[in-house]
Amino acid sequence: MTLVRSRLCWIFAFLAFGLLLAGCTNPPVPGQNVTPVINGTNGTNATAPAQNGTNVTIITGQQQNQTVQQQQNYTNPAQPVESKEINYTFQPNDTLVIYFIYVGDQADKLQGDAILIKKGDLDVLVDAGAAQAGGRVVDFLRTKGVDDVDVMLSTNADPAHYGGMGAVAAAYRVEEFWWTGKTFNDQAYASLGSDMSGMVKTVRNVSRGFNMTLDGIQFSVLNPGPKPFGDFNNDAVVLRVQDRNFSAVLLSGVQFGAQNELLNEQKKSLLRCDVMQAPYYGLGTGTSGMANFLSATKPKLMVISGGPDESAASGGSRDPFRRLLDQNGIAYIENYAADGGTVRVSYDGVTCAYGYLGGVSQPC
């Protein structure tokens, strides 16, 4: 009997110990949320390792568009951008030469403009004369060792400015074509724009605010502005050319309206220059309001380009304009003079010089 009691006591003791252990375990209640412990920190968010070795970027703020559209219009003259889109040998310390090519004609009473801006391997052609002069322009480019035309700029829808461009494009590879994109209902000019679009790498519609630097030369378009005049002369491209301490302003065919607007809207410093091309061939129609313009800008040298005809049909006498230049102490040279021809302006980084091609040069 004593033995039975002893065994029962052991059994009860064992059962009591088991119940005690069960009460200390606290198993989770079904459906209860449990906060996991991650990396030893209770409730801390952790970045899961990337799958298959792929790096994962977590954006904590507003996502920014990483695609930057390339700008074709450079609008800060104080910070010029050297173009990397046009292929040429970079020679920023080479001599800059501007040729005002004679493309006029006495017999046909033909006016016209064609200007080659050349620095080392860089060749920029501004206008190309009338269609009759296209061959002459091509021949001139060949004599100057032009291998391709990096930029061809058409300043306006005057056939005496753009007519020869077809001949140039047929003879040379043209990398970029610049114009305003305004055709003024001139079907031949519209066709030129369409043809160039299929022939060149880039077509740029330029207006005030456009700036591009090529081979250390900053090209800035001063006209047309945001409010067009509606005629191809006053809406012509006015181009400023800046190379180191030298500057030139090419006025194309702008007349009183655009000349006055340029003075009112542009900084005078952008119009002041060493060399200026006379507007509208220096003829009376385009220079009747030049007195204030000249007194405000005072270029050192005025190049009058075009043809020798000064009849009323061409725009009138240049004599009043010549007198204005004399009154303001501005030297001038004419590329259609009987003893002249194409005018050459050069700048070697120190000295500006000008004269007729093959003739004696003098300081600007």
C-alpha positions in Angstrom: 0.0 0.0 0.0 2.8 2.3 0.8 4.5 1.4 -2.5 1.3 2.3 -4.4 1.0 5.7 -2.7 4.6 6.5 -3.5 4.1 5.8 -7.3 0.9 7.9 -7.4 2.7 10.8 -5.8 5.4 10.6 -8.5 2.7 10.5 -11.3 0.9 13.6 -9.8 4.2 15.4 -9.5 5.1 14.7 -13.1 1.7 15.9 -14.4 1.8 19.1 -12.3 5.3 19.9 -13.7 4.0 19.4 -17.3 1.0 21.7 -16.7 3.4 24.3 -15.3 5.5 24.2 -18.5 2.5 24.5 -20.7 1.3 27.6 -18.9 4.7 29.4 -19.6 4.8 29.0 -23.4 2.1 31.5 -24.5 1.5 30.3 -28.1 0.2 33.0 -30.5 -3.6 33.2 -30.9 -4.7 32.3 -34.4 -5.1 35.5 -36.6 -3.0 37.7 -34.3 -0.5 40.0 -36.1 3.1 39.3 -35.4 5.8 41.9 -36.0 8.8 40.2 -37.4 12.3 40.9 -36.3 14.5 41.9 -39.4 18.2 42.2 -39.1 17.8 42.1 -35.3 15.7 45.3 -35.2 12.1 45.1 -34.2 9.8 46.7 -36.7 12.5 48.3 -38.8 12.0 48.5 -42.6 14.9 46.8 -44.5 15.8 46.8 -48.1 15.5 43.3 -49.5 18.5 42.1 -51.4 18.2 42.4 -55.2 17.3 39.3 -57.1 19.7 37.8 -59.6 22.3 40.4 -58.7 20.4 43.4 -60.2 21.0 46.8 -58.6 17.8 48.4 -57.5 17.5 52.2 -57.1 14.9 53.5 -54.6 13.7 57.0 -55.4 12.8 58.9 -52.3 11.8 62.1 -53.9 9.9 63.2 -57.0 11.4 61.5 -60.0 13.2 63.9 -62.4 13.2 63.4 -66.1 16.6 62.2 -67.0 16.2 62.9 -70.7 17.6 66.3 -71.7 16.5 67.6 -75.0 19.4 69.1 -77.0 19.2 72.8 -77.5 19.7 74.2 -81.0 19.2 77.8 -80.0 21.9 79.1 -77.7 20.5 82.2 -76.0 23.3 83.3 -73.6 26.0 85.3 -75.4 28.0 85.5 -72.1 28.4 81.7 -72.1 29.0 80.7 -75.7 28.7 77.0 -76.5 31.2 75.5 -79.0 29.1 73.4 -81.4 30.0 69.7 -81.7 27.6 69.0 -84.4 29.5 70.5 -87.3 32.7 68.7 -88.5 35.8 70.9 -88.8 39.3 71.1 -87.4 39.3 73.2 -84.3 41.7 76.1 -84.8 40.5 78.9 -82.5 43.8 80.9 -82.8 43.9 80.9 -86.5 43.3 84.0 -88.6 39.7 85.0 -89.3 39.0 86.2 -92.8 35.7 87.7 -94.1 35.4 88.0 -97.9 32.7 90.3 -99.3 32.5 88.6 -102.7 31.6 90.8 -105.6 28.5 89.3 -107.3 26.9 92.4 -108.8 26.8 93.1 -112.5 27.0 96.5 -114.3 25.4 95.4 -117.6 22.4 93.7 -115.9 22.2 96.4 -113.2 22.4 93.5 -110.8 22.8 93.9 -107.0 23.6 91.0 -104.7 25.5 89.8 -101.6 27.7 86.8 -100.9 30.0 86.7 -97.9 32.5 84.0 -97.0 33.5 83.8 -93.3 36.6 81.6 -93.1 38.8 80.5 -90.2 41.1 77.6 -90.8 38.9 74.6 -91.8 35.6 76.4 -90.9 33.7 77.9 -93.8 30.5 79.8 -93.3 28.7 81.3 -96.4 26.3 84.1 -95.9 24.1 84.4 -99.0 25.3 83.5 -102.5 24.2 86.3 -104.8 21.6 86.0 -107.6 21.2 82.8 -109.7 23.4 84.4 -112.5 26.2 84.7 -109.9 26.1 81.1 -108.5 28.9 79.9 -110.7 31.1 82.9 -109.7 30.5 82.1 -106.1 31.4 78.4 -106.5 34.6 79.4 -108.4 35.6 81.8 -105.7 35.1 79.2 -103.0 37.4 76.9 -104.9 40.1 79.5 -105.1 40.0 79.7 -101.3 40.4 76.0 -100.7 36.9 75.4 -99.4 36.3 71.7 -99.1 32.8 71.8 -97.8 30.4 74.5 -96.5 29.9 74.0 -92.8 27.1 76.6 -92.6 25.1 78.3 -95.4 23.0 81.1 -94.1 20.2 82.7 -96.2 19.5 86.1 -94.7 16.3 86.9 -96.6 13.9 86.1 -99.5 15.6 88.4 -101.9 16.6 86.5 -105.1 19.7 88.6 -105.2 20.7 87.0 -101.9 19.6 83.4 -102.3 19.5 82.7 -106.0 23.1 81.3 -106.2 22.6 78.8 -103.3 21.4 76.0 -105.5 24.7 76.1 -107.5 26.7 76.1 -104.2 24.7 73.2 -102.8 25.2 71.2 -106.1 29.0 71.8 -105.9 29.6 71.3 -102.2 28.5 69.3 -99.3 26.6 71.7 -97.0 26.4 70.6 -93.3 23.9 73.1 -92.0 21.4 75.5 -93.5 20.3 78.5 -91.5 17.3 80.8 -92.4 14.3 82.3 -90.8 11.9 79.8 -92.3 9.7 82.6 -93.6 9.1 82.4 -97.4 6.9 85.5 -97.9 4.9 83.6 -100.6 8.1 83.2 -102.7 7.7 79.8 -104.2 11.3 79.6 -105.4 12.5 80.5 -101.9 10.1 77.9 -100.4 11.6 75.3 -102.8 15.1 76.2 -101.7 14.2 75.5 -98.1 12.6 72.2 -99.1 15.6 71.2 -101.2 18.0 72.1 -98.4 16.0 70.0 -95.9 16.7 67.0 -98.1 20.4 67.7 -98.6 21.9 68.9 -95.3 22.3 67.3 -91.9 20.6 70.1 -90.0 18.2 73.0 -90.9 17.9 75.7 -88.3 15.2 78.4 -88.2 17.1 81.3 -86.6 15.9 84.6 -85.1 16.9 87.0 -82.3 18.5 85.2 -79.4 20.2 82.5 -81.5 23.9 82.1 -80.6 26.4 79.4 -81.7 30.1 79.3 -81.4 32.2 77.7 -84.1 36.0 77.5 -84.0 36.0 80.2 -81.4 33.7 82.6 -83.4 30.5 83.5 -81.8 27.6 83.9 -84.2 24.7 85.9 -82.8 21.4 86.7 -84.6 20.1 90.1 -83.8 17.1 90.2 -86.2 14.3 89.3 -86.9 12.7 89.9 -83.5 9.6 88.5 -82.0 7.3 90.9 -83.8 8.0 90.6 -87.5 7.5 93.5 -90.0 6.1 91.2 -92.7 8.5 92.2 -95.4 11.6 90.2 -96.3 14.0 93.2 -96.0 13.1 94.3 -92.5 12.8 90.7 -91.4 16.2 89.8 -92.8 18.8 88.0 -90.6 21.2 90.5 -89.0 24.3 88.6 -87.9 26.9 89.6 -85.4 30.3 87.8 -85.7 32.6 88.0 -82.6 36.1 86.5 -82.6 38.3 87.4 -79.7 38.5 91.2 -79.7 37.1 91.6 -83.2 33.5 92.0 -84.2 31.5 92.5 -87.3 27.8 93.1 -87.9 26.2 92.1 -91.2 23.0 94.1 -91.8 21.7 92.3 -95.0 18.7 94.2 -96.4 17.2 95.8 -93.3 15.7 99.2 -93.8 14.5 102.0 -91.4 11.9 99.9 -89.5 14.3 97.2 -88.5 17.2 99.6 -88.0 15.2 101.7 -85.6 13.9 98.6 -83.8 17.4 97.2 -83.4 18.5 100.5 -81.7 15.5 100.4 -79.4 15.5 96.7 -78.5 19.1 95.6 -78.7 22.0 96.5 -76.4 24.1 99.2 -78.1 27.2 97.1 -77.3 25.9 94.3 -79.7 25.6 96.8 -82.6 29.0 98.4 -82.0 31.6 96.7 -84.0 34.9 97.0 -85.9 33.3 96.2 -89.3 29.7 96.7 -90.5 28.1 95.7 -93.7 26.0 98.5 -95.1 22.3 97.6 -95.2 20.4 97.2 -98.5 23.7 97.6 -100.5 24.1 101.1 -99.2 21.4 102.4 -101.5 19.1 105.3 -100.6 16.1 103.2 -100.0 17.8 101.3 -97.2 19.9 104.1 -95.7 17.5 107.1 -95.4 17.2 106.7 -91.6 20.8 105.8 -90.9 21.9 109.0 -89.2 20.9 108.0 -85.6 22.0 104.4 -86.3 25.5 105.4 -87.3 26.0 107.9 -84.5 25.0 105.2 -82.0 27.0 102.3 -83.4 30.1 104.1 -84.9 31.8 101.1 -86.7 35.4 101.6 -87.6 34.8 100.4 -91.2 31.7 100.1 -93.4 31.8 97.7 -96.3 29.3 98.6 -99.0 28.6 95.5 -101.1 26.3 95.0 -104.1 26.5 96.3 -107.7 27.5 99.7 -109.1 24.0 100.7 -110.3 22.5 103.5 -108.3 19.4 104.2 -110.4 16.1 104.8 -108.8 15.0 101.4 -109.9 17.8 99.8 -107.8 17.2 102.0 -104.7 18.7 105.4 -105.4 22.0 107.2 -105.0 24.5 106.2 -102.3 25.9 109.8 -102.1 23.8 110.7 -99.0 25.0 107.6 -97.2 28.6 108.3 -98.2 28.2 111.8 -96.7 26.9 110.4 -93.5 29.9 108.1 -93.2 32.2 111.0 -93.8 30.4 113.1 -91.2 30.8 110.3 -88.6 34.4 109.7 -89.4 33.7 106.1 -90.6 36.0 104.7 -93.3 34.3 102.7 -96.1 35.2 100.5 -99.0 33.0 99.4 -101.9 33.3 95.9 -103.4 31.9 97.0 -106.8 34.4 99.9 -107.3 36.0 100.2 -110.7 39.4 99.7 -109.3 38.3 97.1 -106.7 36.3 94.0 -106.5 36.0 91.5 -103.6 36.9 93.0 -100.2 39.0 91.1 -97.7 38.8 91.8 -94.0 41.2 89.8 -91.7 41.9 89.5 -88.0 44.9 87.6 -86.7 44.1 87.9 -83.0 45.8 91.3 -82.7 45.3 93.4 -85.8 42.3 94.0 -88.1 43.1 94.8 -91.7 41.1 95.4 -94.9 41.6 95.9 -98.5 40.8 94.6 -102.0 41.6 91.0 -102.7 45.2 91.0 -104.0 45.7 94.6 -103.1 47.4 96.5 -100.2 45.7 96.1 -96.8 45.4 98.8 -94.2 44.4 98.7 -90.5 40.7 98.8 -89.7 
